[in-house]
Amino acid sequence: MGKKIKLIWDFRGPTAEKTAEHHEIHLREYISSEGLELKITGSQMINEMHSLAFMVVNEQQMITVRDALRPHRGELYP
């Protein structure tokens, strides 16, 4: 199957947690509309002023998804 890449969107400020949770909804909608194989998404609060939303894609799909959704950063997913 190859490597998996975790694409990450960072949100900062007092509304970061709610914004990240809402962004995850849109990531799930994108996965469904594009018929992506992996359906791994999530949101995580780092601290009260920093939260993130993420989705995991196969390495082969990373460039297409990156160009469409413009994540802030990415990392290898275990």
N, C-alpha and C positions, 0 to 999 in steps of 0.2 A: 504494500500500500504506500510506502514512502513516509517521508517526514510530515509532521503536522505542525502548523504555524498558528500561534495564538495572536490574533490581531487585537490591539487594545486602544480604546478611546478614554482619555483622561478628562475628568471634570473637576473643577475647583470652585470653591466658594460655599456659602451657606446652603445652597440648594443642590450641591453636587450629588448627594445620594439619590435624591428623587430624579434628577436628570439622568443619571446612569441607569437607574431602573427603567425609566421611560425609553432610553436609547436601546436597551436590550430588547424591548418589544419590537422596535423597528428592525433590529438585526434578525430576530426570528421571522419577521415578515419577509425580509430579503431572502433568507434561506429557503423559505417555502416557495416564494415566487420564482426563484432561480433553480429550484430543484437540487440544491446542493446535497451531497452525500452525508456530510457530518452535520449534526444538529446540536453542537455543543456551544452554548452561550452562557453568560452569567454577568452578574454585577457584584462589585465588592467595595466595601467602604474601607479605605486605608486609614483615614482619620476624619474628624468632623468637617474638615474643609477640603478633602480629596477623596473622590470615589472614581471607579472605573467601570466600564462595560467592556465585554470581550466576546469574541467568537473564534472558533477554531476551524481552520480550513486545511485541506490537503495542500502540500507544497505546489502541486501542479496548478491549483486554482488561485494561489496567493496573489499573483500579479493582477489578474482580472478583478478580483474582489478588492484588492488594494486600490486600484485605479478608480473603481466605482464608488467605494465608500470612504476612502481617504483616512485610514486609522492614524493615530498619533505615533504608534510604535508597534513593534511585533517582537515575538520571541518564540523559540522552539517550545513545543508542547510535549510533555513526556508521554 
